[in-house]
Amino acid sequence: MLAGWFLLPAAVVMLPALPARTAFVLAGIGVEILGFLFVARAHIPPRRKRA
């Protein structure tokens, strides 16, 4: 997840058109959010089944 925060500014500098920058930034933020959700969900203890 940390690598995404370094790729994002580099891509913003290299992408010339504003719509391309916006799409890339939004996609990058979406990926970071998904990664965070997966990590958070992996740390939730499993539910016990009722007997």
For each residue, the residues with C-beta under 8 A, 3 or more apart:
1: 4 5 32 35 36 39
2: 5 6
3: 6 7
4: 1 7 8 28 31 32 35
5: 1 2 8 9 32
6: 2 3 9 10
7: 3 4 10 11 28
8: 4 5 11 12 24 25 28
9: 5 6 12 13
10: 6 7 13 14
11: 7 8 14 15 21 24 28
12: 8 9 15 21 24 25
13: 9 10
14: 10 11
15: 11 12 20 21 24
16: 20
17: 20 21
18: 21 22
19: 22 23
20: 15 16 17 23 24
21: 11 12 15 17 18 24 25
22: 18 19 25 26
23: 19 20 26 27
24: 8 11 12 15 20 21 27 28
25: 8 12 21 22 28 29
26: 22 23 29 30
27: 23 24 30 31
28: 4 7 8 11 24 25 31 32
29: 25 26 32 33
30: 26 27 33 34
31: 4 27 28 34 35
32: 1 4 5 28 29 35 36
33: 29 30 36 37
34: 30 31 37 38
35: 1 4 31 32 38 39
36: 1 32 33 39 40
37: 33 34 40 41
38: 34 35 41 42
39: 1 35 36 42 43
40: 36 37 43 44
41: 37 38 44
42: 38 39
43: 39 40
44: 40 41
45:
46:
47:
48:
49:
50:
51:
